């Protein structure tokens, strides 16, 4: 699985705009829809109540008419004839992750729940203490994960090298695979958390979630890389 977007819910959906009480969507999207007491006119422009939020309304509309990136929802076949289900895009319709739905809308909503849970978990792992460690390639100090490319000890910029997981940290400390020259940033993102995390089973997700809040728990196998 490659090139599957990590959606950013702080921005409008792909092709949509949102401003104040108004949001709009591409012309080829369904336009006859009543949503949150508002309306959508012939130009695909909708108005919502102030408390509803145009951005939230736009995402609700997008999710109702689109499958999550890297996934499909639809009529299942094989062992589940006639029912609706959802699965990863690389899977066939004969092997859905779940196929107990009577309506396509319910199957699509379940697909979004699967995607969103793993998206949120991946975002938590981006800065999880004990999993991601930021090293200074100049002075060697370890830093708390941060978006700032600056060492909090020596204050040098552009020297931060991030490792994810125990295996990467050990490789870094043994001077393998990493460039430590001052002024050069090297991030080796791995194991492939996204989109690999989209394939994690519910049991694997629960294990990672537990590890994030329990400092005594052993690192899950899916994170060891």
Helices and strands as residue ranges (DSSP letters): E 17-19, E 22-24, E 39-40, E 45-47, H 54-65, E 71-75, G 78-80, E 84-88, E 98-101, H 104-126, E 132-136, E 142-143, E 160-164, H 165-173, E 186-187, G 196-199, H 202-213, G 221-223
